[in-house]
Amino acid sequence: MTGVASRPSARWRLASIGRKAAVAAFVVAGLAGSVLPAAAQEKVTVGVLRFVSSGGLFLAVEKGYFKDEGLDVELKFFEAAQPIALAVVSGDTEFGVTAFTAGFYNLAGKGALKVIAAQAREKKGYEGNLVLASNAAYEKGLTSLDKLSGKSVGITQVGSSFHYQMGQIAAANGFALKSVELKPLQSLPNMVASIKSGQVDAIIIAPHLAKPLAASGEAKLIGRVSDVTEYQFGGLFTSTKMTTDKRATVEKFVRAYQKGAEDYAKAFLAKDASGNIAHAPDSDATAALVAKHVYPSEEPAQAAAKVKGAAFFVDEKARLDVADILTQVQWLKDEGLVDASVDAKAILDLSFIDGHINAN
């Protein structure tokens, strides 16, 4: 008998081909499955300022929390708060994260917008907006907040958060807001330029913008908003239509956003037994992620240090201080900046997060 192997039968060859085809199909299916999640990502756009106070949002983007929820988030940057609200109403963006303004409350009061989570708060013992005097005004005696009466103060727009903060400063220091000349300058870069040039006597502005001006000698620090008032100055909002027609999308977004807020709070807001800020071990790495969006053109290590030095208080669960929002709306109504018909409670949708603060 020879050692020649017998040829496989036709039936065996067909079975073998079938098995190989099945394996190939399985592999293709597996590869297809691995790319489906990316292909199925839902695109949403968020309007935001380049502020450290929006750090929770930036962290959620950088750490992939939105992608984990099936969302492909695009950040669209603005130079003032009010245009973000208009962008959400028009559908140019699905979400907005920024400070509350009179214009925002008026739009929301018409049923167009819903506040669904918190951004940042002014809180004693934490960084917040700073008040700067121009060098010329400082030399003439504008060295503290109680001396702002009779002076010019630059703000972005009438009814802006800066407008509201100036009202609180005036009330706390016993002078009328109308004794201050408020100058709407439309954008943050314009505010910075105006204080450097002496076009206005003072501005109220975020710490990541204020501190470099003071450090360089281009303006003088004369006070902090958080020393005067604690308030919920910003939030996460969306269109009313999104909360009804795309509720699942909003729920996914909020879950990811909360994770970012929690990471932000853990990295920057913990305090030691003496009440001093005690940054977490990973705070440098966390700050670097935020800095990519706040200081995109600066050297990374320097930018990260600026972020750590300008971290607002952010609730770790992104909960709103509801009572304070009601107080804001009433003050703006009293000033004639928000329509009397606006129902402050109706602009809030508290159903996406449990345990909002002062909600009863």
C-alpha positions in Angstrom: 0.0 0.0 0.0 1.4 3.4 -1.0 1.6 6.5 1.3 -0.5 8.7 -1.1 -3.3 10.5 0.8 -6.8 10.2 -0.5 -8.4 13.4 -1.9 -11.1 15.0 0.3 -14.6 14.3 -0.9 -16.7 17.0 -2.5 -19.0 16.9 0.5 -16.1 17.6 2.9 -14.8 20.4 0.7 -18.3 22.1 0.8 -18.5 21.7 4.5 -15.1 23.3 5.0 -16.0 26.2 2.8 -19.2 26.7 4.8 -17.2 26.7 8.1 -14.8 29.3 6.7 -17.6 31.4 5.4 -19.2 31.3 8.8 -16.0 32.3 10.6 -15.5 35.2 8.1 -19.0 36.3 8.6 -18.5 36.2 12.4 -15.3 38.3 12.1 -17.0 40.9 9.9 -19.9 41.1 12.2 -17.6 41.6 15.1 -15.7 44.4 13.3 -19.0 46.0 12.3 -20.1 45.8 15.9 -16.9 47.5 17.1 -17.5 50.6 15.0 -21.3 50.9 15.4 -21.1 52.8 18.7 -19.1 55.5 17.0 -21.3 55.6 14.0 -24.4 55.7 16.2 -23.1 58.7 18.3 -25.8 61.4 18.4 -24.4 64.8 17.5 -25.2 67.7 19.9 -23.7 71.2 20.1 -23.2 73.2 23.3 -22.8 77.0 23.6 -20.3 78.0 26.2 -17.7 80.7 27.2 -14.0 79.9 27.7 -14.5 80.1 31.5 -13.0 77.9 34.3 -16.5 77.8 35.8 -17.5 75.6 32.8 -14.8 73.2 33.8 -17.2 70.3 34.5 -18.4 70.4 30.9 -14.9 70.5 29.6 -13.9 67.5 31.7 -17.0 65.5 30.6 -15.8 66.1 27.0 -12.1 65.3 27.6 -12.8 62.2 29.7 -15.2 60.7 27.2 -18.3 60.8 29.5 -20.5 62.1 26.7 -19.2 59.4 24.3 -19.9 56.8 26.9 -23.5 58.0 26.7 -23.6 57.8 22.9 -23.2 61.6 22.4 -20.8 63.3 20.1 -20.5 66.8 21.7 -19.3 69.8 19.8 -18.4 72.9 21.8 -19.3 76.3 20.3 -17.5 79.2 22.0 -19.1 82.6 22.5 -17.9 86.0 23.8 -20.9 86.8 26.0 -23.7 84.9 27.8 -26.8 86.3 26.1 -26.0 85.1 22.6 -25.8 81.5 23.9 -29.4 81.7 25.1 -30.4 83.0 21.6 -28.5 80.1 20.0 -30.4 77.5 22.0 -33.7 79.1 21.2 -32.9 79.2 17.4 -31.7 75.6 17.4 -28.1 76.5 16.5 -27.1 74.7 19.7 -28.9 72.1 21.7 -27.5 73.1 25.1 -26.0 76.1 26.7 -23.8 76.5 29.8 -23.3 80.1 31.0 -24.3 82.8 33.4 -28.0 83.8 33.8 -29.0 87.1 32.3 -32.2 89.2 32.1 -32.5 88.3 28.5 -32.2 84.6 29.3 -35.0 84.8 31.9 -37.2 86.7 29.5 -36.7 84.1 26.8 -37.3 81.3 29.3 -40.4 83.0 30.6 -41.9 82.8 27.1 -41.6 79.0 27.3 -38.6 78.7 25.1 -35.9 77.5 27.5 -35.5 75.3 30.6 -32.8 75.4 33.2 -31.9 71.7 34.0 -28.7 71.8 36.1 -26.1 74.1 37.7 -23.0 75.7 36.4 -21.1 77.5 39.1 -22.0 79.6 42.2 -20.4 82.5 44.0 -19.6 81.0 47.4 -17.6 82.5 50.3 -14.2 80.8 50.7 -13.9 79.9 47.0 -12.7 81.8 44.0 -15.3 83.9 42.1 -15.7 87.0 40.0 -13.3 89.9 40.9 -13.7 93.6 40.8 -10.9 95.6 39.1 -10.3 99.3 39.1 -8.4 101.0 36.3 -5.0 102.3 37.4 -6.2 105.9 36.9 -9.3 105.4 38.9 -7.3 103.6 41.7 -4.9 106.5 41.9 -7.9 108.8 42.3 -9.2 106.8 45.3 -11.2 103.9 43.9 -9.6 101.4 46.2 -12.6 99.5 47.6 -16.1 98.4 46.6 -17.9 101.1 48.8 -16.3 103.8 46.6 -17.9 102.7 43.3 -20.8 105.2 43.6 -20.3 107.9 41.0 -18.0 105.7 38.9 -18.3 104.0 35.5 -18.4 100.2 35.5 -18.0 98.1 32.3 -20.3 95.2 31.8 -21.1 93.0 28.8 -24.8 93.9 28.4 -27.7 95.5 30.2 -29.2 92.7 32.3 -26.1 90.6 32.3 -24.8 88.7 35.3 -22.3 91.5 35.8 -25.2 94.0 36.0 -26.9 91.9 38.6 -23.6 91.6 40.6 -23.1 95.3 40.6 -26.6 95.7 42.0 -25.7 93.4 44.8 -22.5 95.3 45.5 -24.4 98.6 45.6 -27.0 97.2 48.0 -24.4 95.8 50.3 -22.5 99.0 50.4 -25.4 101.4 50.9 -25.5 103.2 47.6 -28.0 103.2 44.8 -27.2 101.3 41.6 -28.4 104.3 39.6 -25.4 106.2 41.0 -23.1 104.0 39.0 -22.7 104.5 35.3 -23.0 101.1 33.7 -21.3 100.9 30.3 -22.4 97.9 28.1 -19.3 96.8 26.2 -20.8 93.7 24.5 -18.0 91.2 25.0 -15.3 90.1 27.5 -12.4 91.2 25.3 -13.9 94.6 25.1 -14.2 94.7 28.9 -10.5 93.7 29.3 -9.4 96.4 26.8 -11.6 99.1 28.5 -10.0 98.6 32.0 -6.5 98.5 30.5 -7.1 101.8 28.6 -9.0 103.5 31.4 -12.1 103.8 29.3 -14.1 102.7 32.4 -13.3 103.1 36.1 -14.0 99.4 37.0 -15.1 96.1 35.7 -16.5 92.9 37.3 -14.9 89.9 35.5 -14.0 86.2 35.9 -10.8 85.4 37.9 -9.0 83.8 35.0 -9.2 87.1 33.2 -8.9 89.4 36.2 -5.8 87.9 37.9 -3.4 88.3 34.9 -4.5 92.0 34.6 -3.8 92.6 38.3 -0.5 90.6 38.2 0.8 92.6 35.2 -0.1 95.9 36.8 -2.6 96.8 34.1 -5.4 97.1 36.7 -6.0 96.9 40.5 -8.0 94.3 42.4 -10.4 96.1 44.8 -12.8 93.3 45.8 -14.5 90.0 45.3 -18.2 89.4 44.5 -18.3 86.3 46.9 -17.4 88.6 49.8 -20.7 90.5 49.1 -23.1 87.8 48.0 -23.5 84.1 47.4 -25.5 83.2 44.4 -26.2 80.8 41.6 -24.8 82.7 38.7 -25.0 80.1 35.9 -26.6 76.9 34.7 -27.0 74.3 32.1 -30.1 74.8 29.9 -31.7 73.6 26.8 -34.8 74.3 24.8 -38.2 73.2 26.1 -38.7 71.2 23.0 -35.6 69.1 23.8 -36.9 68.3 27.3 -40.1 66.9 25.8 -39.2 65.6 22.3 -35.7 64.3 23.1 -35.8 63.6 26.8 -33.6 60.6 26.6 -30.9 62.7 24.9 -31.1 65.3 27.7 -30.9 62.6 30.4 -27.8 61.2 28.8 -26.2 64.6 28.6 -27.0 65.4 32.2 -25.5 62.1 33.4 -22.3 62.8 31.7 -22.3 66.5 32.8 -22.7 65.4 36.4 -19.7 63.2 36.2 -17.6 66.1 34.9 -18.9 68.3 37.8 -18.0 65.6 40.3 -14.4 65.4 38.9 -14.1 69.1 39.0 -15.2 69.4 42.6 -12.9 66.6 43.7 -9.9 68.1 42.0 -10.2 71.7 43.0 -12.6 72.3 45.9 -11.7 70.0 48.8 -10.6 71.8 51.9 -8.3 70.8 54.7 -9.0 71.0 58.5 -8.0 74.7 58.5 -10.5 75.5 55.8 -7.9 76.1 53.1 -8.3 74.6 49.6 -6.4 71.3 49.4 -6.0 70.3 45.8 -6.3 66.6 45.0 -3.2 64.7 43.8 -4.6 64.6 40.3 -5.5 68.3 40.2 -2.7 69.2 37.8 -3.8 66.7 35.3 -7.4 67.7 35.7 -6.5 71.4 35.4 -4.6 70.7 32.2 -7.8 69.2 30.6 -9.8 72.3 31.5 -7.0 74.6 30.3 -7.2 73.2 26.8 -10.5 75.0 26.4 -10.0 78.1 28.6 -6.4 78.9 27.5 -6.1 77.0 24.2 -3.1 79.1 23.0 -1.0 79.1 26.2 1.8 76.9 27.4 0.1 73.9 29.1 1.7 74.0 32.5 1.2 77.7 32.9 -2.4 77.4 31.7 -3.1 74.6 34.2 -1.8 76.7 37.1 -4.1 79.5 36.1 -7.1 77.1 36.1 -6.3 75.9 39.6 -6.1 79.5 40.8 -9.4 80.5 39.3 -11.7 77.6 40.2 -15.2 78.6 41.1 -17.4 76.6 43.4 -19.3 74.0 41.4 -21.8 71.6 43.1 -20.5 68.1 42.7 -23.9 66.9 41.5 -24.6 70.0 39.4 -27.6 70.9 41.7 -29.2 74.3 41.4 -29.8 76.7 44.3 -33.5 77.2 43.3 -34.4 79.8 45.9 -31.5 82.0 44.7 -32.7 81.9 41.1 -36.2 83.0 42.3 -34.5 85.9 44.1 -32.5 86.9 41.0 -35.6 87.0 38.8 -37.5 89.1 41.3 -34.6 91.6 41.5 -34.5 91.9 37.7 -38.2 92.4 37.6 -37.9 95.2 40.2 -35.3 96.8 38.0 -37.6 96.6 34.9 -35.3 94.1 33.2 -37.4 91.0 33.3 -41.1 91.1 32.4 -43.5 91.0 35.3 -45.3 88.0 33.8 -42.3 85.7 34.0 -42.9 82.7 36.3 -39.4 81.9 37.7 -40.5 78.4 38.8 -41.8 77.6 35.4 -38.4 78.1 33.7 -36.9 75.3 35.8 -37.1 71.6 35.0 -35.8 70.0 38.1 -36.7 66.4 37.0 -33.3 65.5 35.6 -31.3 65.8 38.8 -32.4 64.8 42.3 -31.9 66.9 45.4 -31.7 70.5 44.1 -30.8 73.0 46.9 -33.4 75.2 48.5 -36.0 73.7 46.2 -39.0 73.8 48.6 
